[in-house]
Amino acid sequence: MNLTVIVPAFNEADYLPATLDAIGVAAEHLRVRSGADVDVLVVDNNSTDETAAIAISKGAAVVHEPVQGIARARNAGARHAQGDVLVFVDADVLLPPCLLEAIQEAMSDPACVGGGVDVEYRPRQRVMRLYLRAWRLLARRMRLVQGATQFCRRDAFEHVGGYDEQAWIGEDVDFYRSMERLARSAGGTVRFIEQPRVQASSRRFDKWPLWKTLLWTNPLFIALFRRRKVFWAGWYRRPVR
């Protein structure tokens, strides 16, 4: 079983080096433990900084996707991937060393079509930390599995049609639910990995006021307006620092 790790990136020169280093450690851990091959593919989503050059310097392959949007970037990566299993990792996420091994273990079950990984944030403000802990509990109950790290079989990805390119936000939750529907129809399973967790950057939560976080993480607000460019286009003008 070979894995392709796909990293969508738009102007991520500040965060990408640490992300790729962590992926490299996890990939080497998996190679030593199982002999599995891991290739890393960074999708440069129209960056104007050194994102592509950094990816190349870290040994990753680079695909260019000129049309802005994380769903398009992930889908472009999937089209160029070589692995049997696709692992989608956001460009500001740190993988623990044993995560790819945990994903391989989950996918060793032929019935498993894919899954997601729990995410940890460490914002500076205490009130934000408390809110995000509560949000994580709600997200589990509502099956709001984030795209910070998701994985699937290549044929499952093709079967569900990949990520919804018309959605500006929430495409990751939709994709996970599509995998759940596929699993139910085929008598299969999806796997949510609670441990080890990935650590995602808290940059948005460190910068945003609480009201904005409450609004933009509200599942109802996202469901109603996720296809409305006016609300989300700012996410694609520049990364939050």
Long-range contacts (C-beta under 8 A, 24 or more apart in sequence): 1-36, 1-84, 1-85, 1-104, 1-107, 1-108, 2-36, 2-37, 2-38, 2-39, 2-82, 2-83, 2-84, 2-85, 3-27, 3-30, 3-36, 3-37, 3-38, 3-39, 3-83, 3-84, 3-85, 3-86, 3-87, 3-100, 3-103, 3-104, 4-38, 4-39, 4-40, 4-41, 4-77, 4-81, 4-82, 4-83, 4-85, 4-86, 4-87, 5-38, 5-39, 5-40, 5-41, 5-87, 5-89, 5-100, 6-41, 6-43, 6-74, 6-77, 6-78, 6-81, 6-86, 6-87, 6-88, 6-89, 7-40, 7-41, 7-42, 7-43, 7-55, 7-60, 7-77, 7-89, 7-90, 7-91, 8-43, 8-45, 8-65, 8-70, 8-73, 8-74, 8-77, 8-88, 8-90, 8-91, 9-42, 9-43, 9-44, 9-45, 9-47, 9-51, 9-55, 9-73, 9-91, 10-44, 10-45, 10-46, 10-47, 10-51, 10-68, 10-70, 10-73, 10-91, 10-236, 10-239, 11-47, 11-48, 11-49, 11-51, 11-238, 11-239, 12-47, 12-49, 12-51, 12-91, 12-92, 12-239, 13-47, 13-49, 13-50, 13-51, 13-54, 14-239, 14-241, 15-91, 15-92, 15-201, 15-239, 16-42, 16-51, 16-54, 16-55, 16-58, 16-91, 17-54, 17-58, 18-94, 19-89, 19-90, 19-91, 19-92, 19-93, 19-94, 19-95, 20-54, 20-55, 20-58, 20-59, 20-60, 21-58, 22-94, 22-95, 22-96, 22-97, 23-89, 23-95, 24-58, 24-59, 25-95, 25-97, 26-95, 26-96, 26-97, 26-98, 26-99, 26-100, 26-101, 27-100, 29-97, 29-98, 29-100, 29-101, 30-100, 30-101, 30-104, 33-101, 34-101, 34-104, 36-104, 37-83, 38-83, 38-100, 39-81, 39-82, 39-83, 41-77, 41-80, 41-81, 42-91, 43-73, 43-74, 43-76, 43-77, 45-69, 45-70, 45-72, 45-73, 68-236, 69-165, 69-168, 69-236, 70-147, 70-163, 70-171, 71-162, 71-163, 71-164, 71-165, 71-167, 71-171, 72-165, 74-147, 74-162, 74-163, 75-162, 75-163, 75-165, 78-154, 78-157, 78-162, 81-154, 83-154, 84-153, 84-154, 85-151, 85-152, 85-153, 85-154, 86-151, 86-152, 86-153, 86-154, 86-157, 87-149, 87-150, 87-151, 88-147, 88-149, 88-150, 88-151, 89-148, 89-149, 89-198, 90-147, 90-148, 90-149, 90-200, 92-200, 92-201, 92-203, 92-239, 93-119, 93-148, 93-149, 93-198, 93-199, 93-200, 93-201, 94-198, 94-199, 94-200, 95-149, 95-198, 96-196, 96-197, 96-198, 96-199, 98-196, 99-149, 99-193, 99-196, 99-198, 102-193, 102-196, 103-151, 103-193, 106-151, 106-191, 106-193, 107-151, 107-153, 109-189, 109-191, 111-183, 111-187, 111-188, 111-189, 112-183, 112-188, 112-189, 112-190, 112-191, 113-152, 113-153, 113-156, 113-179, 113-182, 113-183, 113-186, 113-188, 113-189, 113-190, 114-150, 114-151, 114-152, 114-153, 114-156, 114-157, 114-179, 114-190, 114-191, 115-150, 115-151, 115-152, 115-176, 115-179, 115-190, 115-191, 115-192, 115-193, 116-145, 116-146, 116-147, 116-149, 116-150, 116-151, 116-176, 116-190, 116-192, 116-193, 117-148, 117-149, 117-150, 117-151, 117-192, 117-193, 117-197, 117-198, 118-192, 118-193, 118-194, 118-195, 118-197, 118-198, 119-146, 119-148, 119-149, 119-197, 119-198, 119-199, 119-200, 120-197, 120-198, 120-199, 120-200, 121-199, 121-200, 121-202, 121-205, 122-199, 122-202, 123-202, 123-205, 123-206, 124-202, 124-206, 125-205, 125-206, 127-210, 128-202, 128-205, 128-206, 128-210, 128-213, 131-210, 131-213, 131-214, 132-205, 135-217, 138-219, 142-219, 143-173, 143-176, 143-177, 143-180, 144-173, 144-219, 145-172, 145-173, 145-176, 145-192, 146-172, 146-173, 147-171, 147-172, 147-173, 147-175, 147-176, 148-198, 148-200, 149-198, 150-175, 150-176, 152-179, 156-182, 166-227, 167-226, 167-227, 168-226, 168-227, 168-228, 168-229, 168-231, 168-232, 168-233, 168-235, 169-222, 169-226, 169-231, 169-232, 169-235, 170-222, 170-223, 170-226, 171-226, 203-239, 203-240, 203-241, 204-240, 207-240, 207-241
